[in-house]
Amino acid sequence: MLSMTRVTIRQVAVWVLTLLGRVCSMKRCSLFKIVTILFSMGLTWVTLLLINASGVALGIRSKMNSDLMAARAARDVGDLAANEQPLVDDYLVQDNPLGFYFNEKLHGNIPIGAPFQAAPKLDHQIPLKKVLVFVGDLGSPQVIVLGQFFAHQRIEYRTTLVTGDVPTLVLSDLNVPRYVLLVFDDYASYLRLDARRRSLLDDYCKKYKVGILALTQSKRSSETEVSVEFKLKLQHGLKLKKFKLNTEVDFWRVAKRDMVWLEDLPSSDWTIFSVKHSTYRPVAFSTVDPTWRGSGTNVSKQEFGCVVALHDRGLLDGVERVILGLDLSFWLNAIIAMDAMTYLTNGRLGLPLDRLLQIDIDDMFVGHTGIRTHARDAEEMVASQNRIRHYIPNFSYFLGFSGGWFLAGTPLEQSGDRRLVELAEHFQWFNHMYRHEQPHTQNGSIFKLSLDNNTIFAEKHKIRVVKDYMVTPHHSGVYPALEMVYDEWIKRGVVCSSTEEYPSITPQWGRRGFIHRGIMVVPRQTCRLYTKTVNFEDYPGGKEQLDYSIRGGFLFNLFLSTPVMIFMTHMSNYANDRLAMYAFEKVIEFVLTWTNLRLLSPPPAEIARRYFSMYPQEINPVWTNPCDSEKHREIWPEEKSCRRLPKLIIVGPQKTGTTALLRFLEAHPSLKSSKQDPVYFEEIQFFIGKNYLNGLEWYQEHFPEPNDPRTILFEKSANYFDNELAPKRIYALLPRAKIVIIVSEPARRAYSWYHHMRSHDDPVVMNYTFFEVVSAPETAPRFLRDARNRCLKPGMYAVHLARWLQFFPQQQILLIDGDQLSKDPITVLNNLQIFAGVQPFIDYSGKLEYQEEKGFYCLTETGCLSSNKGRKYPPMDVESSRYLDKFFKDHNTNLRTLLSDINYPYPLWLAQT
Ligand SMILES: Nc1ncnc2c1ncn2[C@@H]1O[C@H](COP(=O)(O)OS(=O)(=O)O)[C@@H](OP(=O)(O)O)[C@H]1O
């Protein structure tokens, strides 16, 4: 058993030591705490055995993307920080990549392609991206289309200006390529690259077997472009009809290779290619529209005589390229692009062919008299389902019912309700709320009663309800997550749900899933049919637009690019003109006619499990602020407000005077710190580790309700500073928070940490001298290297500060000189008040006085900090001091560079080193 688990006794011993050490280093180490830790480790150990033995962790460790691991390894200095997370947390704390989809930030409304905030220059802070997209203009609609295309498929990408510097392509230390594909939004811009940049890119492509996918844009002054070097002619600005694929091309996967599209093609901006070399082979053909009087009509009109997509096999220069004669707005091009991407990356993007489909019909029986289903509609739903089963054998509509509205409509609609219930066994049913109540307007017992009533209704009408899937009206309580909903769902055996609200409803392509307290929440899609969209004329643009959506437009593209689709529709969409039945039947037929995609309809829990095994990086939620979104505020309980959230966070690092700063700020009448936590004392440590998984309500409960508009809530958790996830998570929840960082001379900080650990009898530092800890080589035992890392890593200030600057604008970050905080706290506190806009301003000279005996400033009213802050210990030995001077030299230089770059004054100790 033990060998199966891959966890050795030695690892466990190290782990025990590490955990004890870590907790002691966090806060006071009490006997009670040690007992608690040993007990919880016992539990964790059992969990670990289970996880390892059964593969419950969705095979996540084994699936963990090797690129990501390599990137992580590369961005840490040697082994430093390699052991940041306890083993069992491995899969829980993986970086959530939402930021990548939202253009480096977590904000859904920043358009893709918009330049992200001036990023610091430190290479190892930039996460691995998979596709590098060269664009002419970051704000062009073309870039949006490309961005959506990648975002839907969870392909990490980075956009960069084709005219700018070529970004770093290879992770320096490990020789790991960052990108598996280069994309150009306009092939002409690639042809026009200067020799230096072109050879840089071509060399990269050749060395790492990376291909190029290029689109074309025809809105240019010259209609014909000739590349002598590539023996290639491009003719732009054409209108085409008909489209067919080259059956001889061997990379067709999504596309049906023998497809022939006989209709007109949209756009008059097509490009066609003429080639004079065997290195090329056509990918798709078309015919120039003879009626076209536009710019390029002097080309052959011959049936399928024009090449509209080209594969350059790289015989000339070793670089493989696929070039499309337009952008991705034409759905056939999008299919070709998908197949080309798989081909050009040797499948490294891992795009699946399966599409998992569930169609929910929310609000069965709910209100809306006049637009509800009649008996004939109910029968037609069964017929529609049967027609879909022809393509997807297990398919059923999923009906979310609110029994409290049964028979609420007109007599005809009442007969519809009765017929639905008679036909109940044909469908799948899931619990909504009895009277369609929104949980955020209820208390726990009413919420429970509503679910009970719905269950009683179902039993009475012999409706079999799936137990493991539930959705609430308006997604209330699912996201933003209300613990009351999760509490009740867990009790009832719900294991999955779906929402369109995470992290926000728009953009649709940005919706993601998360797991909260074991409940898997999968993103939902809308097919643009809502409660009031009941007749064709209600659809924006009418039936013509709906048909366009099905035949290659919005709806088709969703199927093309979204491997897991849970659609939201409503009862009224199946009555009246029965738009939903029409739309789904047609789109399914269209998809299966033109693609090799496989449509499947497994049960909801299976869909959810497959979703998270496909996207394990989404397992952990990234909590956002309900009050930052109008939609979320509507489904967030009034009394919870968002006032109980901090506006100021002291993020550390440890041993720089964070406690002194906390205590001094608490002496201000307008500044209220978080409440004491029984485990973490004055630190909540929410944004790192497991506390984060307790959810937003848990965090809010740690703050007092502010009673004065001038009150500023704040918290300090000194371990945030050097944690990789903290800046992103804090930014997601508190994008306007003021961040306070204290930097003191890093060797002094390290020495203070060592003595702090000794005072807590940490078993590692008790057995090793300071020098032995800081200079532990890579060959040293793991526990010693861990101690070394925890001692030194927070002092690599530039690395961490750069990460904070990736998220927070500089004006929101205050850097305090730790030495100044010790020697002249009054000035520091006065400055901090101005920085945080504290009202009223209080001159701290009346609140603090220097205590000779302590050797530090203390509060006049309550006295000095406890004896474990400002300890007396012998001066650092010369050997360690020399060693650390050398060790931190480059880090301090990096800090100087970073601070100069952002025009920030150096702390005195830095200026003097
Ligand atoms: N006014 C005042 N009183 C006491 N101590 C002061 C004060 N100002 C700064 N310091 C320095 O704070 C160091 C402890 O840092 P932290 O509070 O950040 O430590 S911890 O991370 O919370 O454990 C502590 O480190 P040691 O001297 O090693 O104990 C002090 O140097």
PDBQT file of the ligand as one rigid body, heavy atoms in Angstrom, charges set to zero:
ROOT
HETATM    1  N1  LIG A1001       7.994  48.994  17.669  1.00  0.00    +0.000 N 
HETATM    2  C1  LIG A1001       8.445  47.747  17.519  1.00  0.00    +0.000 A 
HETATM    3  N2  LIG A1001       8.398  46.872  18.531  1.00  0.00    +0.000 NA
HETATM    4  C2  LIG A1001       8.865  45.609  18.365  1.00  0.00    +0.000 A 
HETATM    5  N3  LIG A1001       9.415  45.151  17.214  1.00  0.00    +0.000 NA
HETATM    6  C3  LIG A1001       9.480  46.015  16.193  1.00  0.00    +0.000 A 
HETATM    7  C4  LIG A1001       8.997  47.327  16.297  1.00  0.00    +0.000 A 
HETATM    8  N4  LIG A1001       9.208  47.943  15.118  1.00  0.00    +0.000 NA
HETATM    9  C5  LIG A1001       9.790  47.053  14.308  1.00  0.00    +0.000 A 
HETATM   10  N5  LIG A1001       9.946  45.889  14.941  1.00  0.00    +0.000 N 
HETATM   11  C6  LIG A1001      10.552  44.695  14.329  1.00  0.00    +0.000 C 
HETATM   12  O1  LIG A1001       9.523  43.783  14.051  1.00  0.00    +0.000 OA
HETATM   13  C7  LIG A1001      10.144  42.513  13.961  1.00  0.00    +0.000 C 
HETATM   14  C8  LIG A1001       9.078  41.458  13.974  1.00  0.00    +0.000 C 
HETATM   15  O2  LIG A1001       8.471  41.523  12.709  1.00  0.00    +0.000 OA
HETATM   16  P1  LIG A1001       7.018  41.031  12.446  1.00  0.00    +0.000 P 
HETATM   17  O3  LIG A1001       6.086  41.625  13.415  1.00  0.00    +0.000 OA
HETATM   18  O4  LIG A1001       6.730  41.308  11.022  1.00  0.00    +0.000 OA
HETATM   19  O5  LIG A1001       7.141  39.471  12.698  1.00  0.00    +0.000 OA
HETATM   20  S1  LIG A1001       6.023  38.390  12.336  1.00  0.00    +0.000 S 
HETATM   21  O6  LIG A1001       6.192  38.064  10.944  1.00  0.00    +0.000 OA
HETATM   22  O7  LIG A1001       4.700  38.891  12.625  1.00  0.00    +0.000 OA
HETATM   23  O8  LIG A1001       6.366  37.239  13.186  1.00  0.00    +0.000 OA
HETATM   24  C9  LIG A1001      11.041  42.495  15.154  1.00  0.00    +0.000 C 
HETATM   25  O9  LIG A1001      12.076  41.583  14.880  1.00  0.00    +0.000 OA
HETATM   26  P2  LIG A1001      13.043  41.031  16.013  1.00  0.00    +0.000 P 
HETATM   27  O10 LIG A1001      13.816  42.243  16.466  1.00  0.00    +0.000 OA
HETATM   28  O11 LIG A1001      13.903  40.037  15.358  1.00  0.00    +0.000 OA
HETATM   29  O12 LIG A1001      12.191  40.462  17.082  1.00  0.00    +0.000 OA
HETATM   30  C10 LIG A1001      11.520  43.931  15.230  1.00  0.00    +0.000 C 
HETATM   31  O13 LIG A1001      12.793  44.131  14.701  1.00  0.00    +0.000 OA
ENDROOT
TORSDOF 0
